Amino acid sequence: MKWKRAMAVCLAMITVGAMALTGCGSKASDAGTAPAADAAESGEAAQSGKEEAASGGKKEVVIWDYFETDAQKEMMQTLIDGFNESQEEYTASHVYVPFADYEKQLTLGVASGELPDIVIMDGCGMASFISMDLFGDISDADINWDEYIQGPMESTMMDGKHYGIPFATNCTALFYNKDMFDAAGIDYPDENTTWDEFREMAKALTKDGVYGFGNAGTNTDEGTFQCLQWLYTAGGSYTDIESGIDAYKLMQEMIEEGSWAKDVVNWTQSDVNNNFMAGNLAMQQNGPWQIPGIEKDAPDLNYGVTVLPKKDASSNQATSILGGENMGVVKKDDTSGAVAFLKYYDQTDVMVEAMKQYGSFPPKTEAAQDAYWTEDEIQASFIQQLATSIPRGPSALWPTYSSAIQTGFQEVMTSAKTPEQAAKDTQAAVDAIE
């Protein structure tokens, strides 16, 4: 049966280490290494909140998330406080679950029944857990589903039924250090920059301990999120690896010549941004969730953002990969509190303020048209990149695809295999997935 197959996939993942949910960029550099005490403290706090809620006669709504940056923590607390103050029936609280343990804890929760009311999770992973019967059908909720951007909304659905709403949507684009470009006398990259031009820029900017470019290549879905774009831009897809072999060649050659940081195989997206802020990278691939951190920790950094480079002059704008989180309603006898929280977040003004803090884009069309995003030069570049962004999958077996795909990227970036051999082996691995 469908759910058994998905369960088998997730349980297999537990034995080799939990897949990292990118949130598509929602974790800090130490995510996944947080001590167990952190999770225990969060659980104790949630239990305390549960007891207080019970004594006050209100129903508790427990939310799981993996948010670790200061901006994201503040956003979540503001959102919860706003919901709690908006009505008298429910009290919401949230529990932090370490990023690297997230899917494992959800899988164990499905087996034990120890689950929250709402799960905030990476959009690409939701289909797998819908198949596992984690989420309940809320299609009759009083939510205007057609007000949401189509791609993110579809990631919360299966067989025409709704299991939650999108929480945030985003993609990656190309950040560049203007001062480094100016010092080297190089024109800034733009929507017309090709791979060859990008490669020459990176080579010219690689000197004095500075790499020309870096991205997140860690061997998790976070790495898949950042590396898969290159495969699609080359003409491949998550099921057609060999047609994107030119991406493998570009990565391996640039790493071997020193202009693409070799350490990316171990870097998370926060590691990449930290190196960019520190002046160790002239260009980085990253997302809008990094902007609040740059404004706080490197306010004088003179940088710009543009779309990712396209393959050649005759190509259309480069593809990026759609990221972001969803809020899924866990299947329970009483989901009224969870639906009430979703309806609160569904308000345009609430969503806009939350996403300003979060550093991402609202998944509702009306909210995304706020001047905060459309009239800001950097934010507008991400909106332009979103136009050619595509989801990972979608597939209930995405975790297995992601693991096979990122293994191929790791083999290429470490020169463990030639691009030809890595493409052949990765193609065989994805072809074997059923």
Steps between C-alpha positions, in 0.01 A plus 500: 500500500601860439546598864702186573740586222544852630546371854765261378682785333499712815602215726785422265607861526516471878757225473733711288435834669204732476457706188543872562192705419627811331209705586683597223731705694348532833772368722814645651850364449479280807162353414492126540778516760290655774540304823220276611458726801366773271223273380432386854476858621260579218290198593494604865394850403224359282382274783493797736299694246264205463435489874439875510263473206307224669470696823370799306232291331639560152583232245869485415633507145853357483718585201827334404766698314876491442564877491840602635593849380417784735271661241302179451465438874374853552258465210355179637452643848337813359266285292405282797449800729277663240286188464466457876391861541254483210259250660406335829457133409854382423855547621778427253855400587786362296766236547842519337616172347862490375515543126686177425262298720177642365385228263616229738291648782196530274537139389530382858202718591286333235580163659454613862217749460704768683455786258424873500192662349689683225825413327700768321716318249683526171247505217671225303468255790128540556384254234690218668331563834156543343551151360587382851164633623662758729282787382123538506273619219394860571344572163185629670689771692394859439812591301512650152735247345510672160661810655827308538778472243441176310834322551516538877130418539532178298776384735242491784256285301450144380222359285322836508483514880652769723718404796631842598610831352833634377689693766780661300638480149844583371783407267873560472671766289851641454644736764813694404740726689499832315824623658689192382363539148586869498855436623551241224347727235237239411142576400235371738313182399144544370220307331711461185805347669590160354682210661819587311486861618417392854796263496736776384368733770559235767855432376589870499364550850675196651807638677640593840300232678174592326306249291306627202187301582346266753170327565360237737608153387449309824382143456139566604189634331634847579781423257255360246300822526803708398668263255199375305455841336822451304379164368169647378671801342724257311194323357452217747243429770468296817413195288726581203848541642703426188346788302645736759856367491637845410414612854721225637782611271468866602504419871796264485710723276439815705577322826817349356617840376427650842231755413206301647576436869588134551366506855142537377450123536483564874329841498142573596331810361582690818866398470501642148346829612740529794792467260344759269454746788858436616639585157612147416267474198453749219173335392261264672183313409249555777150611588314804633485354852867603532423871454394569862824341623710709261323817610566413864850352489654672196307827455781660300532216248465648152328226306245437228278214392411383151363187338722196465712472184349336193677230303573701185389806308221314320352359823208639693541624857657238726277279706497520878345251740187591692543492874300586806294343773143379535274475804338157512210411730569173680218246471312494832143471624498874570687724257304816575789673679743423221258631238443813709874569499516451123209741454679757715813472288287510184430870566703708255625755753610225742680311224677811368639595841610143574685467170675834547646362822563157354685615191290323239206564269131462581334208321179701438487704179357810668753495784793454259404823324581707809738789425752357749593243234406661170671835561825370648778435246637191673163349582381566144789289367367202694152562365650494150678172582180348640346528153723214382514302825374144509423261787707205607297205378222506589509138608406305809838332452691829482731417795633201308545701181674777691744261665597342167533837326712662768729199517573564133579866563731405787687255278546768237601782734757283678628360165427150628354429156514658158188691395421223251522221757312697766221581255472137393494369857258763626267436207498132588425584863200720419372255239491232769270702725144368500 
